[in-house]
Amino acid sequence: MSIKENKALVRRAYALSTLKDMEAFFEFLAPDYVEHFPTGDLTLKQLKKGIPEFFNAFPDIHLTIEDMVAEGDKVAVLMTQRGTHKGEYMGIPPTGNRIEMRNTCIVRIANGKLVEWWGTLDGLSMMRQLGVVPKK
Amino acid sequence: MSIKENKELIRRYFTTEPTPDVIREIQEAKNPTIAAFEKFFRPHFEGIFAPDFILHMSGKEENREQTIQENLALMTAFPDASFGIDKMLAEGDSVVVRGRMLGTNLGSYNGMPATGKKVELGYLIIYRIAGGKIVESWANMDMLGLMQQLGVIPKR
């Protein structure tokens, strides 16, 4: 697949990264899809549990792709996620706060699916916006 | 600049070491951390980042001097810090780096006393290059993970 095709695939997948399109989003992930975080890995099985929890906590969450950089079989994505904290998240009761998170990731593509993901989430900023960590 | 040259610039930023002369000056200085910063890191940084460089991080923008000061704060808190590149992608005028800082919390960080803990700080940074220098970057750093490793914020 070309770089152009890879970027288009990522765009299509992330456009479905919402509560109502969650099942369609999972179709873009290979069965052995894995997410690598600085603290450890998450399998597709774990994500199919964790992602719905996230979407239920932020039911109106919407992802905007700000920029993509692609080379070979990988696409780096700079994105902003915006939503409202309406459900319990990681033990934090709903605050009603609007959150905006800038996240970055690199995805690897094979056979028309996303197979691997490396990312760093702006977790501290999110905790601040949820009022769990004081703003400095 | 070609993609190859852009990647080389970023590699040079991450991997350049001080010369033996500069190392000697640093070791003989009263405050080696400050000396390392002013005699090596600052000139190295200013040679690679344009004067009008802008950093986008955590919803804020910082100019070159502010970015330099952020780096000084990190290096003071983690004097043995090494910054690695695990993955690098490049396209057009952009280079993306995913990597980790490894270091020991031997100095005060953000007003908190040193913990002595060994930490790993993950980052993913997009650099935009123009005229042979880095002009803009978007950085995500796992600061939550760092705070948890330092014991400042509980793991959930």
Interface residues (C-beta under 8 A of the other chain):
Chain A: I3 F37 P38 T39 E66 D67 V69 A70 E71 G72 K74 V75 A76 L78 M90 G91 E100 R102 N103 T104 C105 I106 W118 G119 T120 L121 D122 G123 L124 S125 M126 M127 V133 K136
Chain B: I3 H56 S58 G59 D86 K87 L89 A90 E91 G92 S94 V95 V96 R98 R100 N110 E120 L121 G122 Y123 L124 I125 I126 W138 N140 M141 D142 M143 L144 G145 M147 I153 R156
